[in-house]
C-alpha cells in the first residue's frame, strides 16, 4: 500500500500537482493564459479518454507491478521536455504524451491493486488510505517544490526577474522527475502480489462477453456520473492558489503555499473518511461528501469572501476540500458494494473512467474561459457556481446508488 500511495501521486506530479501548486508561476514562465493551460489539460484528457478504454482490460491481463513501473519511468522522461520550456504546441503534445503514460499503463492497475489489498471488508480504508496517502505525497512534493523554488531565487520574489523565476522552476521540475524515476525502481522490485492471488486476478484474454457483463451492471453506469461530478470538483481545486493571488492579493510564493496547504488537508480527509465508511456505509458517506462540497461551492460563489475575510477564506477552502476529497476517496471504494466482480475490475474501471474522467477534457478550458472573460472575483464566482451544479448532480446519483445498494449482497 505504501508503494501504491507513492506511485499513485508521483505519476501525476509533473502534469498536475506542479500546475496546481504553482499555477501563477506556470502561467508566467510558460507565457500562458488560463485558457491555454486549460487546452493543455484538454489534450491530456482526450488521449486519456482512449487510454482508459484500452488500458482497463490491460490491467486484467498483466501484473500491476510491471505496468505501473514502466508508466512512472515514461512520465519522468516527459519532465525533461517540460524543463526545457517548450513552445505552446510542444507543451500540448507533451500533455498528450502524459495522458498516455499516466492512464494507459497506470490507472486501472493501481485501482485493481488497491481493491485487492482492501479485500471484502476494508474497501473504505483501502481507497481512503490510497487517496489520503496520495494527498500527503502531493503535499510533500508541493512543500519541497516551494522550498526549491524559493531556494533558487537569489532575491525577494517581488524583485526576481523573469529569468530568475524560470531557472528556479526548472530546478523544481528536474528534482520532481528524478524522484518519479526512483519510485518506478521501487515499484519494479518491491510491489509484488502473492502468486496464488495473482493467478486468480489475471485473465488469459479479455473478450466481448466480459465487457457485456460489466456494461450490464447498474453500478457501472451510476459510477460514471458520480465520478464525473466528483472529478469536476477535484479539478476546481486547481484554482485556489490563483484565487489567493487574484482575490486575496497574495504574491506567488504565498499563493503556492495556499495550494500546498490544500494538499495537506487531503490525507487527513482520506484516512478519516475511509475508517468511517467501513464502520458504517461507504455509499452513505459518498452522498454526504457531495452535500458538503455543495455548501463550500455556495460560500465561494456568493461573493462574501474577500481580501478582508481571511478566516472565512480558509474555512471555505476546508469545507470544499472536505467534500471533494471525501468523494474522491470513496467513489472506487463502493465498487465492492455495487457487486462488480474483482477479476473484471480493470475492465470496469476502464469503462467507468471513459465517462467519469471527461472533465480532463472540458473542465480546464471551461474554467479558463470563465476566469479570463470575467477578471478577478467575478470569474472565480462563476467557477464555483459550476462546482455547485455538478455537486448537485453527483449528489442525486450518489443517493440512487445508496438506495440501490443499501444492503450487502
Secondary structure as UniProt FT lines:
FT   HELIX           2..12
FT   HELIX           13..17
FT   HELIX           18..21
FT   HELIX           23..29
FT   TURN            30..31
FT   HELIX           34..59
FT   TURN            60..61
FT   HELIX           64..82
FT   TURN            83..84
FT   HELIX           88..101
FT   TURN            102..106
FT   HELIX           107..118
FT   TURN            119..121
FT   HELIX           123..151
FT   TURN            157..159
FT   HELIX           162..190
FT   HELIX           195..201
FT   HELIX           208..215
FT   HELIX           218..236
FT   HELIX           237..239
FT   HELIX           240..246
FT   HELIX           252..279
FT   HELIX           282..301
FT   TURN            302..303
FT   TURN            307..308
FT   HELIX           310..330
FT   TURN            331..332
FT   HELIX           333..335
FT   TURN            336..339
FT   HELIX           342..344
FT   HELIX           345..356
FT   TURN            357..358
FT   HELIX           359..373
FT   TURN            375..376
FT   HELIX           377..404
//
